Amino acid sequence: MSEELKTILISRFKSFLWRLLGYAIALFFAFILDLCKVIELSPAVITIITLAIGEITKYLNVNLPDLKKLEDKK
């Protein structure tokens, strides 16, 4: 397997893990809120929230390495 392919696979796997973590966090909070009878969210609302969290984690996954590189140059 070429180094370029390995790099791409690692990048895609990290992206998948970021999104999975975001989804798990959203489901955890929805479960806790429902358990405490604070608010009951429909599955559609939870899905929209998890999609938004997925986009936020995608942004962080792409831009955080760039921010670290900028800080290292200072």
NUTOR-848977 format. One record per residue: residue in three letters; x, y, z of N, C-alpha, C, CB in turn. Coordinates in pm, whole numbers, plus 32768, in hexadecimal, padded with zeros to 4 digits. Glycine has a CB too. Example, Ala and Ser with C-alpha at 12.3 -4.5 7.8 and 13.67 -1.06 7.14 Angstrom:
<rs>
Ala85277DC7830C84CE7E3E830C85287EB6830C846B7E418389;Ser85057F1F82C485577F9682CA850A8003831385807FC4823C;
</rs>
This chain:
<rs>
Met80567F8A8000800080008000805A807C80007F9E8000807C;Ser803B80DA7FAC808F81517FA0807A81AE80188070819C7F1D;Glu80DB8203802E80D48261809D806082C3808B815982AD80AB;Glu804882EC80107FDB83497FF47F54830B80187FDC83747F60;Leu7F43828D7FF57EC6824880157EB6823780AD7EC181BE7FD0;Lys7F23821880F17F1E820C81837EF6829081C37FA781DF81B9;Thr7F2D82FE81917F0D838281C67E7A83A281B27F6583EE8183;Ile7E458383813D7DB9839C81207D608347817A7D9A8380808D;Leu7D8282C881897D31826F81DE7D32829D82707D6481DF81D4;Ile7DA582C582A07DAF82F6832A7D5C8374833B7E4283118350;Ser7D6383CD82DA7D15844882E07C7F842B82E17D3884A38269;Arg7C5383D0828B7BC583AD82857B98836983077BA98351820D;Phe7BEE831583407BCC82D083BC7BC08334842F7C34826583DC;Lys7C1D839484357C1583FC849C7B96844E848D7C8F84588495;Ser7B71846D84137AF684B883FA7A7C8468842A7AE984D98364;Phe7A7D83E7840C7A10839084397A07838E84D17A2283028404;Leu7A79838585147A79838285A67A48840585E27B06836385DB;Trp7A6E847785A57A3D84F985D579A584FD85CD7A7A856D8582;Arg796F84D3855A78DE84D885487897847685A678B984B884B6;Leu78D1840085B97898839F8614789683D486A378E5831B860D;Leu7901841686CA790784528750789C84BE87607993848D876A;Gly788C851286FB7824857A87007799853E870C782C85D28684;Tyr778184D586C07700849186C576E88454874F76F884248658;Ala774F84148786774383D5880A7728843E887577C28386882C;Ile776A84B0886C7754851B88CE76C5854E88C677B8858E88B8;Ala76948565884C760B8596883B75A58531887175EF85B487A7;Leu75BA84B28854755F844C888775658441891F757F83C58848;Phe75DC844E895675EC844889E7759D84B98A2B767F84518A0E;Phe75AD853389F8756685A38A3474CF85998A1F7598862789FB;Ala74A5856889AC74168555899573DE84ED89F573FC852A8902;Phe742A84828A0C73FF841A8A6A73F784518AF8746083A38A66;Ile745B849D8B21745B84D58BA873E885378BBB74E2851C8BC5;Leu73D1858E8B58736385EE8B6272DC85A68B687365864E8AEB;Asp72CF853D8B1B725384F08B1D724284A68BA17251848C8AA8;Leu72B084718BD472AC84268C52728784828CC7733483E38C6D;Cys72B984FC8CC5729C855C8D30721885A48D1B730D85C18D3A;Lys71D385838CB0715185C08C8E715D86578C7B70EA85A38CFC;Val71D386848C5071E787128C3571A687368BB1727E87348C33;Ile71C886EA8B4A719087038AC5719486808A7771DF87748A79;Glu712F866A8A28712885F289D77138861B894570A285A489EF;Leu71A485F0890771C08615887D719485A5882072568634886A;Ser715985CD87B071318569874E71AD8537870470C985A486E9;Pro71A584C186C97218848D867D724484EB860C71F784048644;Ala71E6853285CF7209858F8563726086018598718B85C78520;Val723E8636860C728B86A3864873168671866F724286DF86C4;Ile731D85FB86A8739E85C186CE73F585AE8652738B853B8717;Thr73B8858185E67402856E8569743A85F1853573A8852E84FE;Ile73EB865B8539741986DE850A748A8711856373A487438509;Ile747D86FF85E474E787298640756786DC862674BB871686D2;Thr755B8659861175D3860885F87614862C857275B0857385FA;Leu75C4864F850E75FD867B848F764A86FE84A1758E868C8426;Ala7613875984F1765887D7850C76DA87BC855875FD8837855E;Ile76D6876585BA774F8742860577B4870085A8772D86E4867B;Gly778486AE854B77DD867084E9782586D78495778E86138490;Glu77DF873E846D782087A8841D788487F7847177B6880783E3;Ile7864880E84F078C188548549793F8801855C787F887285D2;Thr792F877F857479A58729858679F5871E8505797A869E85B6;Lys79B18722849379F8872084137A4E879E840679948716839D;Tyr7A15880F842A7A60888E84257AD9888784827A048904844D;Leu7AC4885484FD7B32884B855C7B9C87E9852C7AFE882085E5;Asn7B73877A84F27BD1871584C27C28874D84527B86869A8490;Val7BF087A283FF7C3A87DB838F7C90885183BD7BDA88088321;Asn7C5B88A684137C9E892484337CF7892184AE7C39898D8445;Leu7CE288C7850B7D3988C485817DCA88A4855E7D05885F85E4;Pro7DE5884485057E72882E84E27EB388AC84A67E7E87BA847F;Asp7E6788F984587E9D8975841F7EBC89DB848C7E3B89B083BA;Leu7E6589E384F17E7D8A3F85607EFA8A1785AE7E048A4485BD;Lys7F0E899685C17F85896786098003898885BC7F7D88CF8622;Lys7FFD897D85388071899F84E580918A3484F2805889798452;Leu802A8A8884F5803F8B188504807E8B39858A7FBC8B6384F4;Glu80518AF585F480888B0F867981198ADF868280328ACA86E5;Asp81398A71863D81C28A3E864182238A9D85FA81C889B48601;Lys81F38AE8859782488B43854D826B8BBF859F82058B6C84CB;Lys821C8BDF860582358C58865682A88C4986B081BF8C7C86A6;
</rs>
